Amino acid sequence: MTHTTFIHSSDLQIGMTRKFLSPEAQARFDESRERSIDALGNLARDRGAEFIVIAGDVFEHNSLEERTLGRALEALRRLPVPVFLLPGNHDPLVADSIFSRTEDIENVTVLSSSEPVEAVDGVDIVGAPLLTKYPSDDLCAQAVRALEPSDRVRILVGHGAVEGFGEENAHSLIDVASLDNAIDQGTIDYVALGDTHSTAALSASERIWYSGAPETTDYFDR
């Protein structure tokens, strides 16, 4: 089987604001979140990673200030390896999606459907993008349903709550047991999730993970 090394992150939420911060503190807060993109690139170099996946909530919302967005896009452009971005609940793939602004960045691929995308030779990425802020179904289950077992490495990239990690509509909760079953059958090999800002393994197989956010949002994030 093909082996690969990649970086899994999520919930950068570029453009997030906090009312309790002074203008100077907000500027430092913004800069820290933007620098997290460069940090991912440095980590990719250090670990010999072939690509990066960001599992949703890359941006805080779909209407960032031009200056903030421009700096984030330049940081994405500087990444030394390809990066695959999944639309999440903060930045869903709607008509005015912010991801349309990434189309001219050569090393950026937006996971706009569940059609497998080749990341490197022998490795496919399958996205479960949010097309609305509040999905009504388990999008990861939908993405896996159409797949057959394969000798290729498949990485499923999703965003949302699983049981015990949120209070979303029960129909939209990600079914970890079904994903474990798909891993056992050889349909997928790893599940890269975003949503919660804490790092967590969700299965004894250690093939289903929340990456956690690279920057702290509040006192309860780890």
C-alpha positions in Angstrom: 0.0 0.0 0.0 1.1 3.6 -0.7 2.2 5.5 2.4 2.1 9.3 2.7 2.8 12.0 5.3 0.5 15.0 5.4 -0.6 17.8 7.8 -4.2 17.8 9.2 -5.5 21.1 10.6 -8.8 22.9 10.9 -10.6 25.9 12.4 -8.1 28.6 11.6 -11.1 31.0 11.5 -9.1 33.7 9.8 -10.8 37.1 10.5 -12.3 36.2 13.9 -12.9 39.3 16.0 -13.4 39.6 19.8 -15.4 42.6 21.2 -13.4 42.6 24.4 -10.1 43.2 22.6 -8.7 46.7 22.1 -7.8 47.6 18.5 -4.1 46.9 19.2 -4.9 43.5 20.8 -7.2 42.6 18.0 -4.4 43.4 15.5 -2.1 41.0 17.3 -4.9 38.4 17.5 -5.4 38.7 13.7 -1.7 38.4 13.1 -1.4 35.2 15.2 -4.2 33.5 13.2 -2.6 34.5 9.9 0.8 33.3 11.1 -0.7 29.9 11.7 -0.8 29.3 8.0 3.0 29.9 7.8 3.4 27.6 10.8 1.7 24.8 8.9 4.1 25.4 6.0 7.1 25.2 8.3 5.7 22.0 9.9 5.2 20.5 6.4 8.9 21.2 5.6 10.1 19.9 8.9 8.1 16.6 8.7 8.5 16.0 5.0 4.7 16.3 4.4 3.5 16.0 0.9 0.3 18.1 1.4 -1.9 19.8 4.0 -5.6 19.4 4.6 -7.6 22.1 6.5 -10.9 20.5 7.6 -13.3 23.4 7.6 -13.6 26.9 9.0 -10.6 28.2 7.3 -12.2 31.6 7.5 -14.5 33.1 10.2 -17.2 33.9 7.6 -17.7 34.6 3.9 -17.3 38.4 4.0 -13.9 39.3 5.4 -12.3 42.7 5.1 -10.2 42.9 2.0 -7.0 43.5 3.9 -7.5 40.4 6.1 -8.5 38.2 3.2 -5.6 39.5 1.1 -3.0 38.6 3.7 -4.5 35.2 4.3 -4.5 34.4 0.6 -0.8 35.5 0.3 0.0 33.2 3.2 -1.8 30.3 1.5 0.2 31.1 -1.7 3.4 30.8 0.2 2.8 27.3 1.4 5.5 24.9 0.2 3.1 22.0 -0.6 -0.4 21.7 -2.0 -3.2 22.6 0.5 -6.8 21.2 0.4 -9.4 23.4 2.0 -12.8 22.2 3.1 -15.8 24.6 3.5 -17.1 24.4 7.1 -20.1 25.9 8.9 -18.4 29.3 9.3 -17.5 29.4 5.6 -20.0 27.2 3.8 -19.9 26.8 0.0 -22.8 29.1 -0.8 -23.3 31.5 -3.7 -21.1 34.2 -2.2 -18.5 31.8 -1.0 -15.1 33.3 0.0 -13.5 30.2 -1.6 -14.1 31.8 -5.0 -11.2 34.1 -4.2 -8.8 31.2 -4.0 -9.3 30.0 -7.6 -6.1 31.7 -9.0 -3.9 30.2 -6.3 -2.1 27.3 -7.9 -1.3 25.3 -4.8 -4.9 25.5 -3.3 -7.7 23.1 -4.0 -11.1 23.6 -2.5 -12.9 20.4 -1.7 -16.2 21.4 -3.3 -17.7 18.0 -3.7 -17.2 14.4 -2.5 -15.6 13.4 -5.8 -12.1 11.9 -4.9 -9.2 14.3 -5.7 -5.7 12.9 -6.2 -3.4 14.6 -3.7 -0.2 12.7 -4.8 0.3 9.5 -6.6 -1.8 6.7 -5.0 -3.5 9.0 -2.5 -7.0 10.5 -2.9 -8.8 13.0 -0.8 -12.6 12.8 -0.4 -14.3 15.9 0.9 -17.6 16.3 2.8 -18.1 20.0 2.2 -20.8 22.0 3.9 -23.1 23.6 1.4 -25.1 25.4 4.1 -24.3 26.6 7.6 -26.6 24.0 9.2 -26.5 20.6 7.4 -29.4 18.3 8.0 -27.6 15.0 7.3 -24.3 13.2 8.1 -22.2 14.5 5.3 -19.3 12.2 6.0 -21.7 9.2 5.7 -23.0 10.6 2.4 -19.4 11.0 1.1 -18.4 7.4 1.9 -21.7 5.8 0.7 -20.7 6.0 -2.9 -17.2 4.6 -2.5 -16.0 1.0 -2.9 -12.9 -0.5 -1.2 -9.7 0.5 -2.9 -6.0 -0.2 -2.8 -5.4 3.6 -3.0 -5.0 5.6 0.2 -8.2 7.6 0.8 -8.4 10.4 3.3 -11.9 11.6 4.2 -12.1 15.3 5.2 -15.2 16.4 7.1 -16.4 19.0 9.5 -19.0 18.8 12.3 -20.0 17.4 15.6 -20.0 13.7 16.7 -21.9 12.4 19.6 -20.6 14.0 22.8 -18.8 16.8 20.9 -21.7 19.2 20.2 -25.4 19.8 20.2 -26.2 20.0 16.5 -29.3 18.4 14.9 -29.0 14.7 15.6 -29.3 13.9 11.9 -26.2 15.9 11.1 -24.0 14.2 13.8 -21.1 12.3 12.3 -21.4 8.6 12.9 -17.9 7.5 14.0 -18.9 3.8 14.2 -19.8 3.8 10.5 -16.5 5.5 9.6 -14.6 2.9 11.6 -16.5 0.2 9.6 -15.5 1.9 6.3 -11.9 1.9 7.5 -12.1 -1.8 8.4 -13.5 -2.5 4.9 -10.7 -0.6 3.1 -13.0 2.1 1.8 -11.2 4.9 3.6 -7.9 5.0 5.5 -8.1 8.1 7.7 -10.7 10.7 8.6 -9.5 14.3 9.1 -12.2 16.2 11.0 -12.7 19.8 12.1 -15.2 21.6 14.3 -14.1 21.3 17.9 -11.0 23.3 18.8 -9.4 20.6 20.9 -7.3 17.7 19.5 -9.0 14.3 20.0 -8.8 10.8 18.7 -12.3 9.5 18.2 -11.6 5.8 17.7 -9.4 3.1 19.1 -8.0 2.7 15.6 -6.5 6.2 15.9 -7.5 6.8 12.3 -10.3 9.3 13.1 -9.2 12.6 14.5 -10.2 16.1 15.4 -7.1 18.1 14.7 -8.0 21.0 17.0 -7.5 24.6 16.2 -3.9 26.0 15.8 -4.8 29.1 17.8 -6.7 29.3 21.1 -10.1 30.9 20.9 -11.2 30.9 24.6 -10.2 29.5 28.0 -11.9 26.1 27.3 -10.0 25.3 24.2 -6.9 23.1 24.4 
